[in-house]
Structure formats: structure tokens, C-alpha cells
Amino acid sequence: MSTTELASQKAGTLLEALPYIRAWRGRTIVVKVGGEALDDPALAALVAEDLALLTLVGSRAVVVHGGGPQVSEAMRNAGIEPEFISGLRVTTDAAIEIVQQVLVGSINAALVTKLCSAGLRAVGLSGADGGLMTVDPAVGPGGEVLGRVGEIASIRADVLTSLLDKGFTPVIATVAPDADGRTMNVNADAVAGAIAGAIDAEKLVYLTNVDGLYGDLGDKGSLISELKAEELRAMARDLSEGMRPKALSIVHALDAGVGKAHILDGRVHHALLLEIFTDEGIGTQVLP
């Protein structure tokens, strides 16, 4: 391909993106970044670039990050074997210290640095900052004791909207205090959905480690490109423990007025930009 043809191809890509850039200018998008993407420096850098471009062309982004693999590794290094119930991490008093150190002290700080280097005015927050989140103690679906695990009781949307209005990008680590001031571990998928609903986001995006939602997990041909919230609610019980919290948080967000939600493979280079700024789109889209 000649230099002129290559340049023309690039120009065509920009022209394809133009109507989407216009459509999303000034709108708010909540992006949940899974710990798998953040564990790979190259992927983390690409995600940072995508988020920077998204914001620089006029969209408003709130970033919620996970850190499951990193927390599990740190727990094992400390002699604590990770345990999960219905996709929720059982968190002891000893484990919560590790969770906080990894999510707030390591992952959040590193992601904020990457985003700032990419051109964003990123601000790192935990649920305690500015009273952003308060939680109630959570229990498993069968009444199982989960320890220092919380479910969201309230979100101060004004903390986030004031930062967005001033041109900042909030980056949220998902630990928050309960009514007694105890630090609790909160599922990042649930936090992303609750925040999207609280701030009236137009779109909620999950960058995860699968192509999207499958009708049959073992069948690559059963990828679901689009479904409605009620369909997702009905199938949530039969989903994997990793996917179930995402599904339930998406349903919650759409019920709260979020425009649409997407489950994307964060391992695909520039997955976020492909979904928002191109005709084809990727992954699974969930509509109200």
C-alpha cells in the first residue's frame, strides 16, 4: 500500500468516527476496567490511551477499576487462600488490609499515573474520599457470611459530577466505609453499575477478559451481540460466578436510567474506541 493510500485509509477511519464523536461529546460514560487488563502493562497503556482520547474529544468518563488477580496473588503471598461465594470475595479482617493496599495503594495510583501521562486530569478516589460511598455489610445469596464485604447503601453523585464539571476524570478504587467507619471490600462490577445509575450516565462499559456474553459458554458461536435487560435478568442465575455480578449490576444500572451497557474484551486492542467510535462495534450490548 502506498503512502497516499495509507493516509487516505486513516482519513476514512477519522471520518467514520466523526458522527460518533459528535454524538458522545459532553455525555458521560462509566468504564469498569478489569484487573486482568491492568495486570498487563501494555494493555493498561492502551486502555489509558483509549480513555484519554475519549475524554479529549469531549466525552466525560468515570473509571472504576478491579484488581481481583492482584489481590488474590497478594493474599496467597501472605498465606491467605482466596475464597469466593457467588463471585464475591470472602474478606477477613486480615484480608481487608491487603485489599486496601493493592486497590488503593498500588493499582489506583498506577492507573492514575498512566492516565495523567496519556493526557487526562485523572484523580484517584476510594469510596471514603469525600464521602463518595457508604455500604452495608453484605451476605451471600444463601445467607453466607462474607466478612468485610459491603453492598452499596449510598453514593454521593455530586462528588463525581463536580469533578467532571471541572474537567477531571475520577478513578475509583472499590473500598468504602460502613456506618461504623470500617473499611469494606465492594465488588467493582456492582460499584460501576451503581455509579452509572447515580450520575445518569449514558453508557456503562465493562472491559473484561471474555469476548462478551455467551448463550453457551463452551460454544464460541453463541456470542450474544445484543439483548434486553429483562432477558439478561432472566439468565443471570445461570451465568458463571464471574459474569453474574456484571449481569446484575447492568440490570440495576439500566433500571436506574442508564442508556445502554456493553461487555467488551479488554484484551482486544482499543476495544473501547472500536465500540464507541466505529460502525461495527464488538462484544455484547445490553439495552433497557
C-alpha positions in Angstrom: 0.0 0.0 0.0 1.4 3.4 -1.0 1.9 6.3 1.5 -1.0 8.1 -0.1 -3.4 5.1 0.1 -2.4 4.6 3.7 -3.1 8.2 4.6 -6.4 8.0 2.8 -7.3 4.9 4.8 -6.5 6.8 8.0 -8.6 9.7 7.0 -11.5 7.4 6.2 -11.3 6.0 9.7 -11.4 9.5 11.2 -14.4 10.4 9.1 -16.2 7.2 10.2 -15.6 8.2 13.8 -16.8 11.9 13.3 -20.6 11.3 13.8 -19.9 9.2 16.9 -17.6 11.9 18.3 -20.3 14.5 17.8 -22.9 12.2 19.4 -20.9 11.5 22.5 -19.5 15.0 23.1 -20.5 16.1 26.6 -22.0 12.7 27.5 -20.9 10.7 30.5 -19.6 7.1 30.2 -18.7 4.9 33.1 -15.9 2.4 32.3 -15.1 -0.5 34.6 -11.6 -1.9 33.9 -10.9 -5.4 35.0 -7.8 -6.4 36.9 -6.7 -8.7 34.0 -6.1 -5.7 31.7 -4.3 -3.7 34.4 -2.0 -6.7 35.1 -0.5 -6.4 31.6 1.5 -3.1 31.3 1.0 -3.0 27.5 -2.8 -3.5 27.8 -3.0 -1.0 30.6 -1.2 1.6 28.5 -3.7 1.0 25.6 -6.6 1.4 27.9 -5.2 4.7 29.2 -4.8 5.9 25.6 -8.4 5.0 24.8 -9.7 6.8 27.8 -7.6 9.8 27.1 -8.9 10.1 23.5 -12.4 9.5 24.7 -12.1 12.5 27.1 -10.1 14.7 24.8 -12.8 14.6 22.1 -15.3 15.8 24.7 -16.8 12.8 26.5 -16.9 12.7 30.3 -15.5 9.5 31.8 -15.6 7.9 35.2 -13.3 4.9 35.6 -13.9 2.1 38.1 -11.2 -0.5 38.4 -11.0 -4.0 39.7 -7.9 -5.9 40.8 -9.0 -9.4 41.6 -5.9 -11.2 40.2 -3.6 -8.9 42.0 -5.5 -9.1 45.3 -5.5 -12.9 45.1 -1.8 -13.1 44.5 -1.1 -10.7 47.4 -3.3 -12.8 49.7 -1.6 -16.0 48.7 1.8 -14.4 49.3 0.5 -13.5 52.8 -0.6 -17.1 53.4 -4.3 -16.5 52.9 -6.1 -18.7 50.4 -8.7 -16.7 48.4 -12.3 -17.8 48.8 -15.4 -16.7 46.7 -19.1 -17.2 47.1 -21.2 -16.4 44.0 -18.4 -14.3 42.6 -17.9 -12.2 45.8 -14.6 -12.4 47.7 -14.8 -13.6 51.3 -12.8 -10.9 53.1 -11.5 -11.4 56.6 -10.1 -8.7 58.9 -6.6 -9.7 57.7 -7.6 -9.8 54.1 -9.1 -6.3 54.0 -5.7 -4.7 54.8 -4.3 -6.5 51.7 -7.3 -5.5 49.6 -6.9 -1.8 50.5 -3.1 -1.9 50.0 -3.5 -3.4 46.5 -6.5 -1.5 45.2 -5.8 1.9 46.7 -2.0 2.0 47.2 -1.0 0.1 44.1 -3.5 -0.3 41.3 -5.3 3.1 41.7 -2.1 5.1 42.0 -0.5 3.3 39.0 -3.7 3.8 36.8 -3.9 7.5 37.7 -0.3 7.9 36.7 -0.9 6.2 33.4 -4.0 8.3 32.6 -2.2 11.5 33.5 0.7 10.6 31.3 -1.8 10.0 28.5 -3.2 13.5 28.8 -6.0 13.2 31.3 -6.6 15.1 34.5 -7.2 11.9 36.5 -8.0 11.9 40.2 -7.8 8.8 42.3 -10.6 8.2 44.8 -11.7 5.4 47.1 -15.3 5.2 48.5 -14.2 7.0 51.6 -13.0 10.2 49.8 -15.5 13.0 50.1 -18.0 10.5 51.5 -18.3 9.1 48.0 -19.8 5.8 49.0 -21.2 4.2 52.1 -22.0 0.5 52.4 -23.9 -2.0 54.4 -22.5 -5.4 55.3 -23.2 -7.9 52.5 -24.1 -11.6 52.8 -24.0 -14.4 50.2 -27.2 -15.4 48.3 -27.7 -18.2 50.8 -27.0 -16.1 53.8 -23.3 -17.0 53.8 -21.0 -14.8 55.9 -18.7 -12.8 53.7 -16.8 -10.8 56.3 -15.6 -7.4 55.4 -17.7 -7.2 52.2 -20.1 -4.4 51.6 -23.0 -3.7 49.4 -23.7 -0.1 48.3 -26.0 1.9 50.6 -25.5 5.4 49.1 -23.4 7.3 46.5 -22.8 11.0 46.6 -23.2 11.7 42.9 -22.3 15.4 43.5 -18.7 14.4 44.3 -18.3 12.9 40.9 -20.3 15.5 38.9 -18.3 18.3 40.4 -15.0 16.7 39.3 -16.4 16.0 35.9 -17.7 19.6 35.5 -14.2 20.8 36.3 -12.6 18.6 33.6 -11.3 15.9 35.9 -11.6 12.1 35.4 -12.4 10.3 38.6 -10.7 6.9 39.0 -12.3 4.8 41.7 -10.9 2.0 43.9 -13.7 0.0 45.3 -13.3 0.0 49.1 -15.7 2.0 51.2 -16.7 2.5 54.9 -19.8 1.1 56.5 -21.9 3.0 59.0 -19.3 2.2 61.8 -16.4 3.5 59.7 -15.0 0.1 59.0 -13.3 -0.3 55.6 -15.2 -2.8 53.4 -14.4 -4.5 50.2 -17.0 -3.8 47.5 -17.5 -5.7 44.2 -16.2 -3.4 41.4 -18.9 -4.5 38.9 -21.6 -3.5 41.4 -19.9 -0.2 42.1 -19.7 0.6 38.3 -23.4 -0.1 37.8 -24.4 1.9 40.9 -22.3 4.9 39.9 -23.6 4.9 36.4 -27.1 5.0 37.7 -26.4 7.6 40.3 -24.8 10.1 37.8 -27.3 9.4 34.9 -24.5 8.0 32.7 -25.4 7.5 29.0 -23.3 4.3 28.8 -21.8 1.7 31.1 -18.8 -0.3 29.7 -17.2 -3.4 31.2 -13.7 -4.2 29.9 -13.3 -7.8 30.9 -11.4 -11.0 29.8 -14.0 -12.6 27.6 -15.4 -11.6 24.2 -18.8 -10.8 25.6 -21.8 -12.8 26.9 -22.4 -16.3 25.6 -25.6 -18.2 25.3 -23.5 -21.3 25.9 -20.1 -20.6 27.5 -18.4 -23.5 25.7 -19.7 -22.5 22.3 -17.7 -19.7 20.6 -20.5 -19.3 18.1 -23.1 -18.5 20.7 -21.8 -15.0 21.4 -24.8 -12.7 22.1 -24.3 -9.4 20.3 -27.4 -7.7 21.8 -30.1 -8.4 24.3 -32.6 -6.6 26.6 -32.3 -6.0 30.3 -35.2 -8.4 31.1 -33.5 -11.1 29.1 -30.3 -10.6 31.0 -32.1 -10.6 34.3 -33.7 -14.0 33.4 -30.4 -15.6 32.5 -28.3 -14.1 35.3 -28.9 -17.1 37.7 -27.3 -19.5 35.2 -24.2 -17.4 34.4 -20.7 -18.1 35.7 -19.7 -16.7 39.1 -17.5 -14.1 37.4 -20.2 -12.9 35.0 -23.2 -12.9 37.4 -22.2 -9.7 39.3 -21.7 -7.9 36.0 -25.1 -9.0 34.7 -26.9 -8.0 37.9 -25.1 -4.6 38.0 -26.0 -3.9 34.4 -29.7 -4.7 35.1 -29.6 -2.4 38.1 -27.9 0.4 36.0 -30.4 0.1 33.2 -33.3 0.1 35.6 -31.9 3.3 37.1 -31.9 5.0 33.7 -28.5 4.3 32.1 -28.9 4.4 28.3 -27.1 1.2 27.4 -24.4 -1.2 28.7 -21.6 -3.1 27.0 -19.4 -6.1 27.9 -16.2 -6.0 25.9 -13.0 -8.0 25.8 -10.4 -5.7 27.2 -7.6 -7.8 25.7 -8.6 -6.5 22.2 -6.5 -3.5 21.4 -8.6 -0.3 21.5 -11.8 -2.2 22.3 -13.3 0.9 23.9 -12.8 3.0 20.8 -14.0 0.3 18.5 -17.3 0.0 20.4 -17.9 3.8 20.7 -16.5 5.3 17.5 -17.0 2.7 14.8 -19.9 1.3 12.9 -19.3 -2.4 13.7 -19.0 -2.4 17.5 -17.8 -5.5 19.4 -18.8 -7.6 22.4 -22.3 -7.7 23.9 -24.7 -4.7 24.1 -27.5 -4.6 26.6 -30.4 -2.3 26.1 -33.2 -1.2 28.6 
